[in-house]
Amino acid sequence: MILRIKNVSFSSNTYLVTREDDKFCLIIDPGLDDLLIDNIIKELDLIPIAILSTHGHFDHIAGVNYFKNKYAIPFYIHEGDAKMSKSANFFLKIAGIERKITIPQPDFLFKQDYEKLIISNFALEVYNFSGHSKGSCVILYKNNLFSGDIIYKDKLGFNDFPGENRVKLRESVKEIFETFSDDIIIYPGHGRSEYLGVIKETNLELKDFLYKN
C-alpha cells in the first residue's frame, strides 16, 4: 500500500509505503507536518523502519529529525544533496515561511547514479537524476516511482531555486521517459499520482519544456 499525505504547512507530499504481510513502513519525503504524518502512522499501527528523501529541499526533509529521534531509524539521501540540505532554512526563508527546522544528519548516502537497496523486505532501486538539484533521485518500488520534484502530473518541476539546472533537468526527464515503461505510476513530490504514459501525453507544460525550448 502507498499512502499519500498532503502536508498542510507547505503543500508537499509525504508517502508511507507498506507491505501487506507486516506493519513495517518506509517514510518518503517527510514534510513540515510531522505530527500529522505521525498521527496517521499511529492510527494505522505502522512501524517505521527507514526514511528516504528524494532530495534535500526543506519540504522533503523537514520531518526527518522528528522520525529519526522518535523511532530510532536511519535516514537516506543522495550525497549530491547532503550539503545543499544544510541550507534548508535559507530555502524556507525564500519561500516566505517563518519557521526553522533542525537539519538532519544522513545515516546513509547514495553515491552512484543507480543503486539497489534492500530495507527489510522492501527492494528498492534509486536513480540519481540531477537538474532540480544535484542529488535529486527517483525511487522505484515495484511498479511505483517516487519522482520528488523532477516530474509532476500536470506541471513543470522547475522553480529557479539556487542549484537548479534547466539543461540537466531536461536531460533527466527525457532519460526517465526512456528508462521506465508507460505503466509505471509516478508519485510526485507535489500533486496527484499518474501513469507515466499519461503524463507524457497530457502534461503540456512539461512537453513544452522538453521540446520547444
Order of alpha helices (4+ residues) and beta strands (2+ residues): beta-beta-beta-alpha-beta-alpha-alpha-beta-alpha-alpha-beta-beta-beta-beta-beta-alpha-beta-beta-alpha-alpha
